[in-house]
Amino acid sequence: MPAIVIGGIKVTNVSGNGTVNMGDVLQIAPKSTTKSNSGAGGGNTGDFLQTNTFCSVTNTVDPDVLDAGVKGNN
């Protein structure tokens, strides 16, 4: 099945082991995972952003030991 893209596509940065897939893909599996903590609006990306945050509290407590295993994806 062909991919039909309506509108513009902007790829800002693909580095390291990054991959950009357009069209049909049978399986996409991550090779590595990371965890990051950021406050309100900290992960926003775009050209013209305006964030208004009165108060931001980030809970970094993580009681579980493992979040996602990717051993079988390599």
DRENVEX-494526 format. One record per atom (N, C-alpha, C, O): residue number from 1; residue in one letter; atom name; x, y, z. Coordinates in steps of 0.1 Angstrom, whole numbers, plus 5000, padded with zeros to 4 digits. Each point is the difference from the previous one (the first is absolute). Layout:
<atoms>
<k = NUM&r = a&a = CA&c1 = X&c2 = Y&c3 = Z>
...
</atoms>
This chain:
<atoms>
<k = 1&r = m&a = N&c1 = 5008&c2 = 4988&c3 = 5000>
<k = 1&r = m&a = CA&c1 = 4992&c2 = 5012&c3 = 5000>
<k = 1&r = m&a = C&c1 = 5009&c2 = 5012&c3 = 5000>
<k = 1&r = m&a = O&c1 = 5008&c2 = 5002&c3 = 5009>
<k = 2&r = p&a = N&c1 = 4991&c2 = 5007&c3 = 4981>
<k = 2&r = p&a = CA&c1 = 5008&c2 = 5012&c3 = 5000>
<k = 2&r = p&a = C&c1 = 4997&c2 = 5010&c3 = 5010>
<k = 2&r = p&a = O&c1 = 4988&c2 = 5001&c3 = 5004>
<k = 3&r = a&a = N&c1 = 5022&c2 = 5007&c3 = 5000>
<k = 3&r = a&a = CA&c1 = 4997&c2 = 5011&c3 = 5009>
<k = 3&r = a&a = C&c1 = 4997&c2 = 5013&c3 = 4993>
<k = 3&r = a&a = O&c1 = 5006&c2 = 5003&c3 = 4990>
<k = 4&r = i&a = N&c1 = 4983&c2 = 5003&c3 = 5015>
<k = 4&r = i&a = CA&c1 = 4996&c2 = 5013&c3 = 4994>
<k = 4&r = i&a = C&c1 = 5002&c2 = 5010&c3 = 5011>
<k = 4&r = i&a = O&c1 = 4994&c2 = 5000&c3 = 5010>
<k = 5&r = v&a = N&c1 = 5015&c2 = 5010&c3 = 4987>
<k = 5&r = v&a = CA&c1 = 5003&c2 = 5010&c3 = 5009>
<k = 5&r = v&a = C&c1 = 4994&c2 = 5013&c3 = 4995>
<k = 5&r = v&a = O&c1 = 5003&c2 = 5005&c3 = 4990>
<k = 6&r = i&a = N&c1 = 4988&c2 = 5001&c3 = 5018>
<k = 6&r = i&a = CA&c1 = 4993&c2 = 5012&c3 = 4997>
<k = 6&r = i&a = C&c1 = 5006&c2 = 5011&c3 = 5010>
<k = 6&r = i&a = O&c1 = 4998&c2 = 4998&c3 = 5012>
<k = 7&r = g&a = N&c1 = 5008&c2 = 5012&c3 = 4983>
<k = 7&r = g&a = CA&c1 = 5006&c2 = 5010&c3 = 5008>
<k = 7&r = g&a = C&c1 = 5015&c2 = 4998&c3 = 5001>
<k = 7&r = g&a = O&c1 = 5006&c2 = 4991&c3 = 4993>
<k = 8&r = g&a = N&c1 = 5000&c2 = 5018&c3 = 5014>
<k = 8&r = g&a = CA&c1 = 5015&c2 = 5000&c3 = 5001>
<k = 8&r = g&a = C&c1 = 5005&c2 = 4991&c3 = 5010>
<k = 8&r = g&a = O&c1 = 4993&c2 = 4996&c3 = 5010>
<k = 9&r = i&a = N&c1 = 5020&c2 = 5000&c3 = 4989>
<k = 9&r = i&a = CA&c1 = 5007&c2 = 4991&c3 = 5009>
<k = 9&r = i&a = C&c1 = 5012&c2 = 5008&c3 = 5004>
<k = 9&r = i&a = O&c1 = 5008&c2 = 5004&c3 = 4992>
<k = 10&r = k&a = N&c1 = 4995&c2 = 4997&c3 = 5021>
<k = 10&r = k&a = CA&c1 = 5012&c2 = 5006&c3 = 5005>
<k = 10&r = k&a = C&c1 = 5007&c2 = 4991&c3 = 5009>
<k = 10&r = k&a = O&c1 = 4995&c2 = 4996&c3 = 5011>
<k = 11&r = v&a = N&c1 = 5017&c2 = 4999&c3 = 4985>
<k = 11&r = v&a = CA&c1 = 5009&c2 = 4992&c3 = 5008>
<k = 11&r = v&a = C&c1 = 5011&c2 = 5009&c3 = 5004>
<k = 11&r = v&a = O&c1 = 5009&c2 = 5003&c3 = 4992>
<k = 12&r = t&a = N&c1 = 4992&c2 = 5000&c3 = 5021>
<k = 12&r = t&a = CA&c1 = 5010&c2 = 5009&c3 = 5005>
<k = 12&r = t&a = C&c1 = 5013&c2 = 4994&c3 = 5001>
<k = 12&r = t&a = O&c1 = 5010&c2 = 5005&c3 = 4996>
<k = 13&r = n&a = N&c1 = 4991&c2 = 4983&c3 = 5011>
<k = 13&r = n&a = CA&c1 = 5012&c2 = 4993&c3 = 5002>
<k = 13&r = n&a = C&c1 = 4998&c2 = 4985&c3 = 5002>
<k = 13&r = n&a = O&c1 = 4992&c2 = 4996&c3 = 5007>
<k = 14&r = v&a = N&c1 = 5016&c2 = 4997&c3 = 4985>
<k = 14&r = v&a = CA&c1 = 5000&c2 = 4985&c3 = 5002>
<k = 14&r = v&a = C&c1 = 5015&c2 = 4997&c3 = 5001>
<k = 14&r = v&a = O&c1 = 5007&c2 = 5001&c3 = 4990>
<k = 15&r = s&a = N&c1 = 4997&c2 = 4994&c3 = 5022>
<k = 15&r = s&a = CA&c1 = 5015&c2 = 4997&c3 = 5001>
<k = 15&r = s&a = C&c1 = 5001&c2 = 4987&c3 = 5008>
<k = 15&r = s&a = O&c1 = 4991&c2 = 4995&c3 = 5005>
<k = 16&r = g&a = N&c1 = 5021&c2 = 5000&c3 = 4995>
<k = 16&r = g&a = CA&c1 = 5003&c2 = 4987&c3 = 5007>
<k = 16&r = g&a = C&c1 = 4993&c2 = 4989&c3 = 4992>
<k = 16&r = g&a = O&c1 = 5003&c2 = 4997&c3 = 4989>
<k = 17&r = n&a = N&c1 = 4988&c2 = 4996&c3 = 5018>
<k = 17&r = n&a = CA&c1 = 4993&c2 = 4989&c3 = 4995>
<k = 17&r = n&a = C&c1 = 4986&c2 = 5003&c3 = 4996>
<k = 17&r = n&a = O&c1 = 4991&c2 = 4992&c3 = 4999>
<k = 18&r = g&a = N&c1 = 5006&c2 = 5021&c3 = 4999>
<k = 18&r = g&a = CA&c1 = 4987&c2 = 5005&c3 = 4996>
<k = 18&r = g&a = C&c1 = 4996&c2 = 4995&c3 = 4986>
<k = 18&r = g&a = O&c1 = 5008&c2 = 4999&c3 = 4991>
<k = 19&r = t&a = N&c1 = 4979&c2 = 4999&c3 = 5008>
<k = 19&r = t&a = CA&c1 = 4994&c2 = 4995&c3 = 4987>
<k = 19&r = t&a = C&c1 = 4987&c2 = 5008&c3 = 4998>
<k = 19&r = t&a = O&c1 = 4992&c2 = 5002&c3 = 5009>
<k = 20&r = v&a = N&c1 = 5006&c2 = 5002&c3 = 4978>
<k = 20&r = v&a = CA&c1 = 4988&c2 = 5006&c3 = 4996>
<k = 20&r = v&a = C&c1 = 4993&c2 = 4991&c3 = 4990>
<k = 20&r = v&a = O&c1 = 5006&c2 = 4997&c3 = 4990>
<k = 21&r = n&a = N&c1 = 4982&c2 = 4998&c3 = 5014>
<k = 21&r = n&a = CA&c1 = 4993&c2 = 4991&c3 = 4991>
<k = 21&r = n&a = C&c1 = 4988&c2 = 5007&c3 = 4994>
<k = 21&r = n&a = O&c1 = 4992&c2 = 5006&c3 = 5008>
<k = 22&r = m&a = N&c1 = 5006&c2 = 4993&c3 = 4979>
<k = 22&r = m&a = CA&c1 = 4988&c2 = 5005&c3 = 4994>
<k = 22&r = m&a = C&c1 = 4995&c2 = 4989&c3 = 4991>
<k = 22&r = m&a = O&c1 = 5008&c2 = 4994&c3 = 4991>
<k = 23&r = g&a = N&c1 = 4980&c2 = 5003&c3 = 5010>
<k = 23&r = g&a = CA&c1 = 4995&c2 = 4989&c3 = 4992>
<k = 23&r = g&a = C&c1 = 4997&c2 = 4988&c3 = 5008>
<k = 23&r = g&a = O&c1 = 4998&c2 = 5001&c3 = 5013>
<k = 24&r = d&a = N&c1 = 5001&c2 = 4987&c3 = 4981>
<k = 24&r = d&a = CA&c1 = 4996&c2 = 4988&c3 = 5007>
<k = 24&r = d&a = C&c1 = 5012&c2 = 4995&c3 = 5008>
<k = 24&r = d&a = O&c1 = 5012&c2 = 4999&c3 = 4995>
<k = 25&r = v&a = N&c1 = 4986&c2 = 4997&c3 = 5017>
<k = 25&r = v&a = CA&c1 = 5010&c2 = 4994&c3 = 5009>
<k = 25&r = v&a = C&c1 = 4994&c2 = 4988&c3 = 5007>
<k = 25&r = v&a = O&c1 = 4989&c2 = 5001&c3 = 5005>
<k = 26&r = l&a = N&c1 = 5018&c2 = 4988&c3 = 4994>
<k = 26&r = l&a = CA&c1 = 4995&c2 = 4987&c3 = 5006>
<k = 26&r = l&a = C&c1 = 5000&c2 = 5001&c3 = 5015>
<k = 26&r = l&a = O&c1 = 4991&c2 = 4997&c3 = 5007>
<k = 27&r = q&a = N&c1 = 5021&c2 = 5007&c3 = 4998>
<k = 27&r = q&a = CA&c1 = 5002&c2 = 5000&c3 = 5014>
<k = 27&r = q&a = C&c1 = 5010&c2 = 5010&c3 = 5004>
<k = 27&r = q&a = O&c1 = 5011&c2 = 5001&c3 = 4994>
<k = 28&r = i&a = N&c1 = 4985&c2 = 5007&c3 = 5016>
<k = 28&r = i&a = CA&c1 = 5009&c2 = 5010&c3 = 5006>
<k = 28&r = i&a = C&c1 = 5003&c2 = 4997&c3 = 5014>
<k = 28&r = i&a = O&c1 = 4990&c2 = 5000&c3 = 5008>
<k = 29&r = a&a = N&c1 = 5022&c2 = 4997&c3 = 4996>
<k = 29&r = a&a = CA&c1 = 5003&c2 = 4996&c3 = 5014>
<k = 29&r = a&a = C&c1 = 5012&c2 = 5008&c3 = 5005>
<k = 29&r = a&a = O&c1 = 5010&c2 = 5001&c3 = 4992>
<k = 30&r = p&a = N&c1 = 4989&c2 = 5006&c3 = 5019>
<k = 30&r = p&a = CA&c1 = 5011&c2 = 5008&c3 = 5005>
<k = 30&r = p&a = C&c1 = 5012&c2 = 4991&c3 = 5004>
<k = 30&r = p&a = O&c1 = 4999&c2 = 4989&c3 = 5005>
<k = 31&r = k&a = N&c1 = 5013&c2 = 5017&c3 = 4992>
<k = 31&r = k&a = CA&c1 = 5013&c2 = 4993&c3 = 5004>
<k = 31&r = k&a = C&c1 = 5005&c2 = 5004&c3 = 5013>
<k = 31&r = k&a = O&c1 = 5008&c2 = 4993&c3 = 5006>
<k = 32&r = s&a = N&c1 = 4988&c2 = 5019&c3 = 4999>
<k = 32&r = s&a = CA&c1 = 5004&c2 = 5004&c3 = 5013>
<k = 32&r = s&a = C&c1 = 4988&c2 = 5009&c3 = 5005>
<k = 32&r = s&a = O&c1 = 4992&c2 = 5006&c3 = 4993>
<k = 33&r = t&a = N&c1 = 5008&c2 = 4996&c3 = 5020>
<k = 33&r = t&a = CA&c1 = 4991&c2 = 5009&c3 = 5007>
<k = 33&r = t&a = C&c1 = 5007&c2 = 5009&c3 = 5010>
<k = 33&r = t&a = O&c1 = 5010&c2 = 4997&c3 = 5005>
<k = 34&r = t&a = N&c1 = 4984&c2 = 5015&c3 = 4997>
<k = 34&r = t&a = CA&c1 = 5005&c2 = 5009&c3 = 5010>
<k = 34&r = t&a = C&c1 = 4988&c2 = 5006&c3 = 5007>
<k = 34&r = t&a = O&c1 = 4988&c2 = 4999&c3 = 4996>
<k = 35&r = k&a = N&c1 = 5014&c2 = 5006&c3 = 5016>
<k = 35&r = k&a = CA&c1 = 4990&c2 = 5007&c3 = 5008>
<k = 35&r = k&a = C&c1 = 5005&c2 = 5014&c3 = 5003>
<k = 35&r = k&a = O&c1 = 5011&c2 = 5002&c3 = 5004>
<k = 36&r = s&a = N&c1 = 4980&c2 = 5007&c3 = 4995>
<k = 36&r = s&a = CA&c1 = 5004&c2 = 5014&c3 = 5003>
<k = 36&r = s&a = C&c1 = 4988&c2 = 5006&c3 = 5008>
<k = 36&r = s&a = O&c1 = 4989&c2 = 4997&c3 = 4998>
<k = 37&r = n&a = N&c1 = 5015&c2 = 5013&c3 = 5011>
<k = 37&r = n&a = CA&c1 = 4990&c2 = 5007&c3 = 5008>
<k = 37&r = n&a = C&c1 = 5001&c2 = 5015&c3 = 4996>
<k = 37&r = n&a = O&c1 = 5011&c2 = 5005&c3 = 5000>
<k = 38&r = s&a = N&c1 = 4978&c2 = 5001&c3 = 4997>
<k = 38&r = s&a = CA&c1 = 5000&c2 = 5014&c3 = 4997>
<k = 38&r = s&a = C&c1 = 4987&c2 = 5006&c3 = 5005>
<k = 38&r = s&a = O&c1 = 4990&c2 = 4993&c3 = 5002>
<k = 39&r = g&a = N&c1 = 5010&c2 = 5020&c3 = 5001>
<k = 39&r = g&a = CA&c1 = 4989&c2 = 5007&c3 = 5006>
<k = 39&r = g&a = C&c1 = 4990&c2 = 5003&c3 = 4989>
<k = 39&r = g&a = O&c1 = 5001&c2 = 4995&c3 = 4989>
<k = 40&r = a&a = N&c1 = 4989&c2 = 5012&c3 = 5015>
<k = 40&r = a&a = CA&c1 = 4989&c2 = 5004&c3 = 4991>
<k = 40&r = a&a = C&c1 = 5005&c2 = 5007&c3 = 4988>
<k = 40&r = a&a = O&c1 = 5006&c2 = 5011&c3 = 5002>
<k = 41&r = g&a = N&c1 = 4991&c2 = 4985&c3 = 4986>
<k = 41&r = g&a = CA&c1 = 5005&c2 = 5006&c3 = 4988>
<k = 41&r = g&a = C&c1 = 5014&c2 = 4998&c3 = 4997>
<k = 41&r = g&a = O&c1 = 5005&c2 = 5005&c3 = 4990>
<k = 42&r = g&a = N&c1 = 5002&c2 = 4987&c3 = 5017>
<k = 42&r = g&a = CA&c1 = 5014&c2 = 4997&c3 = 4998>
<k = 42&r = g&a = C&c1 = 5003&c2 = 4992&c3 = 4988>
<k = 42&r = g&a = O&c1 = 5011&c2 = 5001&c3 = 4994>
<k = 43&r = g&a = N&c1 = 4980&c2 = 4991&c3 = 5001>
<k = 43&r = g&a = CA&c1 = 5002&c2 = 4991&c3 = 4989>
<k = 43&r = g&a = C&c1 = 4993&c2 = 5005&c3 = 4987>
<k = 43&r = g&a = O&c1 = 5000&c2 = 4993&c3 = 4990>
<k = 44&r = n&a = N&c1 = 4995&c2 = 5019&c3 = 5010>
<k = 44&r = n&a = CA&c1 = 4993&c2 = 5005&c3 = 4988>
<k = 44&r = n&a = C&c1 = 5010&c2 = 5004&c3 = 4990>
<k = 44&r = n&a = O&c1 = 5011&c2 = 5005&c3 = 5002>
<k = 45&r = t&a = N&c1 = 4986&c2 = 4992&c3 = 4985>
<k = 45&r = t&a = CA&c1 = 5008&c2 = 5003&c3 = 4989>
<k = 45&r = t&a = C&c1 = 4992&c2 = 5007&c3 = 4989>
<k = 45&r = t&a = O&c1 = 4988&c2 = 4997&c3 = 4999>
<k = 46&r = g&a = N&c1 = 5018&c2 = 5011&c3 = 4994>
<k = 46&r = g&a = CA&c1 = 4992&c2 = 5007&c3 = 4989>
<k = 46&r = g&a = C&c1 = 5007&c2 = 5013&c3 = 4997>
<k = 46&r = g&a = O&c1 = 5010&c2 = 5004&c3 = 5005>
<k = 47&r = d&a = N&c1 = 4984&c2 = 5003&c3 = 4985>
<k = 47&r = d&a = CA&c1 = 5006&c2 = 5012&c3 = 4995>
<k = 47&r = d&a = C&c1 = 4996&c2 = 5013&c3 = 5008>
<k = 47&r = d&a = O&c1 = 5008&c2 = 5008&c3 = 5004>
<k = 48&r = f&a = N&c1 = 4979&c2 = 4993&c3 = 5000>
<k = 48&r = f&a = CA&c1 = 4995&c2 = 5012&c3 = 5007>
<k = 48&r = f&a = C&c1 = 4993&c2 = 4995&c3 = 5012>
<k = 48&r = f&a = O&c1 = 4988&c2 = 4998&c3 = 5000>
<k = 49&r = l&a = N&c1 = 5019&c2 = 5001&c3 = 5012>
<k = 49&r = l&a = CA&c1 = 4994&c2 = 4995&c3 = 5012>
<k = 49&r = l&a = C&c1 = 4999&c2 = 5011&c3 = 5010>
<k = 49&r = l&a = O&c1 = 5009&c2 = 5009&c3 = 5001>
<k = 50&r = q&a = N&c1 = 4981&c2 = 4990&c3 = 5007>
<k = 50&r = q&a = CA&c1 = 4998&c2 = 5009&c3 = 5011>
<k = 50&r = q&a = C&c1 = 4994&c2 = 4992&c3 = 5011>
<k = 50&r = q&a = O&c1 = 4988&c2 = 4996&c3 = 4999>
<k = 51&r = t&a = N&c1 = 5019&c2 = 5002&c3 = 5012>
<k = 51&r = t&a = CA&c1 = 4994&c2 = 4992&c3 = 5011>
<k = 51&r = t&a = C&c1 = 4999&c2 = 5010&c3 = 5012>
<k = 51&r = t&a = O&c1 = 5009&c2 = 5008&c3 = 5003>
<k = 52&r = n&a = N&c1 = 4980&c2 = 4991&c3 = 5004>
<k = 52&r = n&a = CA&c1 = 4998&c2 = 5007&c3 = 5012>
<k = 52&r = n&a = C&c1 = 4997&c2 = 4991&c3 = 5011>
<k = 52&r = n&a = O&c1 = 4989&c2 = 4993&c3 = 5001>
<k = 53&r = t&a = N&c1 = 5021&c2 = 5005&c3 = 5008>
<k = 53&r = t&a = CA&c1 = 4999&c2 = 4991&c3 = 5011>
<k = 53&r = t&a = C&c1 = 5000&c2 = 5007&c3 = 5014>
<k = 53&r = t&a = O&c1 = 5010&c2 = 5007&c3 = 5002>
<k = 54&r = f&a = N&c1 = 4980&c2 = 4992&c3 = 5005>
<k = 54&r = f&a = CA&c1 = 5000&c2 = 5007&c3 = 5014>
<k = 54&r = f&a = C&c1 = 5008&c2 = 4992&c3 = 5010>
<k = 54&r = f&a = O&c1 = 5008&c2 = 5006&c3 = 5007>
<k = 55&r = c&a = N&c1 = 4990&c2 = 4981&c3 = 4993>
<k = 55&r = c&a = CA&c1 = 5007&c2 = 4991&c3 = 5010>
<k = 55&r = c&a = C&c1 = 5003&c2 = 4987&c3 = 4993>
<k = 55&r = c&a = O&c1 = 4991&c2 = 4994&c3 = 4993>
<k = 56&r = s&a = N&c1 = 5021&c2 = 5001&c3 = 5009>
<k = 56&r = s&a = CA&c1 = 5003&c2 = 4987&c3 = 4994>
<k = 56&r = s&a = C&c1 = 5008&c2 = 4992&c3 = 5010>
<k = 56&r = s&a = O&c1 = 5010&c2 = 5004&c3 = 5005>
<k = 57&r = v&a = N&c1 = 4985&c2 = 4984&c3 = 4997>
<k = 57&r = v&a = CA&c1 = 5006&c2 = 4990&c3 = 5009>
<k = 57&r = v&a = C&c1 = 5002&c2 = 4987&c3 = 4993>
<k = 57&r = v&a = O&c1 = 4990&c2 = 4995&c3 = 4995>
<k = 58&r = t&a = N&c1 = 5022&c2 = 5000&c3 = 5004>
<k = 58&r = t&a = CA&c1 = 5003&c2 = 4987&c3 = 4993>
<k = 58&r = t&a = C&c1 = 5003&c2 = 4989&c3 = 5011>
<k = 58&r = t&a = O&c1 = 5009&c2 = 5002&c3 = 5007>
<k = 59&r = n&a = N&c1 = 4983&c2 = 4988&c3 = 4992>
<k = 59&r = n&a = CA&c1 = 5002&c2 = 4988&c3 = 5009>
<k = 59&r = n&a = C&c1 = 5010&c2 = 4991&c3 = 4994>
<k = 59&r = n&a = O&c1 = 4997&c2 = 4994&c3 = 4990>
<k = 60&r = t&a = N&c1 = 5014&c2 = 5004&c3 = 5016>
<k = 60&r = t&a = CA&c1 = 5011&c2 = 4991&c3 = 4994>
<k = 60&r = t&a = C&c1 = 5001&c2 = 4987&c3 = 5007>
<k = 60&r = t&a = O&c1 = 5009&c2 = 4992&c3 = 4998>
<k = 61&r = v&a = N&c1 = 4981&c2 = 5005&c3 = 5011>
<k = 61&r = v&a = CA&c1 = 5001&c2 = 4987&c3 = 5007>
<k = 61&r = v&a = C&c1 = 4995&c2 = 4989&c3 = 4991>
<k = 61&r = v&a = O&c1 = 4989&c2 = 5001&c3 = 4994>
<k = 62&r = d&a = N&c1 = 5019&c2 = 4989&c3 = 5005>
<k = 62&r = d&a = CA&c1 = 4997&c2 = 4989&c3 = 4991>
<k = 62&r = d&a = C&c1 = 5001&c2 = 4987&c3 = 5008>
<k = 62&r = d&a = O&c1 = 5011&c2 = 4994&c3 = 5001>
<k = 63&r = p&a = N&c1 = 4978&c2 = 5000&c3 = 5004>
<k = 63&r = p&a = CA&c1 = 5002&c2 = 4989&c3 = 5009>
<k = 63&r = p&a = C&c1 = 5003&c2 = 4986&c3 = 4992>
<k = 63&r = p&a = O&c1 = 5005&c2 = 4991&c3 = 5007>
<k = 64&r = d&a = N&c1 = 4991&c2 = 5009&c3 = 4980>
<k = 64&r = d&a = CA&c1 = 5003&c2 = 4987&c3 = 4993>
<k = 64&r = d&a = C&c1 = 5015&c2 = 5000&c3 = 4996>
<k = 64&r = d&a = O&c1 = 5006&c2 = 5010&c3 = 4998>
<k = 65&r = v&a = N&c1 = 4999&c2 = 4978&c3 = 5001>
<k = 65&r = v&a = CA&c1 = 5014&c2 = 4998&c3 = 4996>
<k = 65&r = v&a = C&c1 = 5002&c2 = 5001&c3 = 4985>
<k = 65&r = v&a = O&c1 = 5009&c2 = 5007&c3 = 4996>
<k = 66&r = l&a = N&c1 = 4983&c2 = 4986&c3 = 4997>
<k = 66&r = l&a = CA&c1 = 5002&c2 = 5000&c3 = 4985>
<k = 66&r = l&a = C&c1 = 4987&c2 = 5005&c3 = 4994>
<k = 66&r = l&a = O&c1 = 4989&c2 = 4997&c3 = 5004>
<k = 67&r = d&a = N&c1 = 5013&c2 = 5012&c3 = 4986>
<k = 67&r = d&a = CA&c1 = 4988&c2 = 5006&c3 = 4993>
<k = 67&r = d&a = C&c1 = 4997&c2 = 4992&c3 = 4987>
<k = 67&r = d&a = O&c1 = 4989&c2 = 4996&c3 = 4998>
<k = 68&r = a&a = N&c1 = 5021&c2 = 5003&c3 = 4993>
<k = 68&r = a&a = CA&c1 = 4998&c2 = 4994&c3 = 4987>
<k = 68&r = a&a = C&c1 = 5013&c2 = 4992&c3 = 4996>
<k = 68&r = a&a = O&c1 = 5010&c2 = 5006&c3 = 5000>
<k = 69&r = g&a = N&c1 = 4988&c2 = 4982&c3 = 4997>
<k = 69&r = g&a = CA&c1 = 5012&c2 = 4992&c3 = 4996>
<k = 69&r = g&a = C&c1 = 5001&c2 = 5000&c3 = 4985>
<k = 69&r = g&a = O&c1 = 4990&c2 = 4998&c3 = 4993>
<k = 70&r = v&a = N&c1 = 5021&c2 = 5004&c3 = 5001>
<k = 70&r = v&a = CA&c1 = 5003&c2 = 5000&c3 = 4986>
<k = 70&r = v&a = C&c1 = 5010&c2 = 4990&c3 = 4996>
<k = 70&r = v&a = O&c1 = 5006&c2 = 5000&c3 = 4989>
<k = 71&r = k&a = N&c1 = 4997&c2 = 4990&c3 = 5020>
<k = 71&r = k&a = CA&c1 = 5010&c2 = 4990&c3 = 4997>
<k = 71&r = k&a = C&c1 = 4997&c2 = 4992&c3 = 4987>
<k = 71&r = k&a = O&c1 = 5009&c2 = 4997&c3 = 4992>
<k = 72&r = g&a = N&c1 = 4979&c2 = 4999&c3 = 5006>
<k = 72&r = g&a = CA&c1 = 4996&c2 = 4992&c3 = 4989>
<k = 72&r = g&a = C&c1 = 4999&c2 = 5008&c3 = 4987>
<k = 72&r = g&a = O&c1 = 4999&c2 = 4994&c3 = 4989>
<k = 73&r = n&a = N&c1 = 5002&c2 = 5020&c3 = 5011>
<k = 73&r = n&a = CA&c1 = 5000&c2 = 5008&c3 = 4988>
<k = 73&r = n&a = C&c1 = 5013&c2 = 5001&c3 = 4993>
<k = 73&r = n&a = O&c1 = 5000&c2 = 5005&c3 = 4989>
<k = 74&r = n&a = N&c1 = 5011&c2 = 4991&c3 = 5017>
<k = 74&r = n&a = CA&c1 = 5013&c2 = 5003&c3 = 4994>
<k = 74&r = n&a = C&c1 = 5003&c2 = 4989&c3 = 4990>
<k = 74&r = n&a = O&c1 = 5011&c2 = 5001&c3 = 4994>
</atoms>
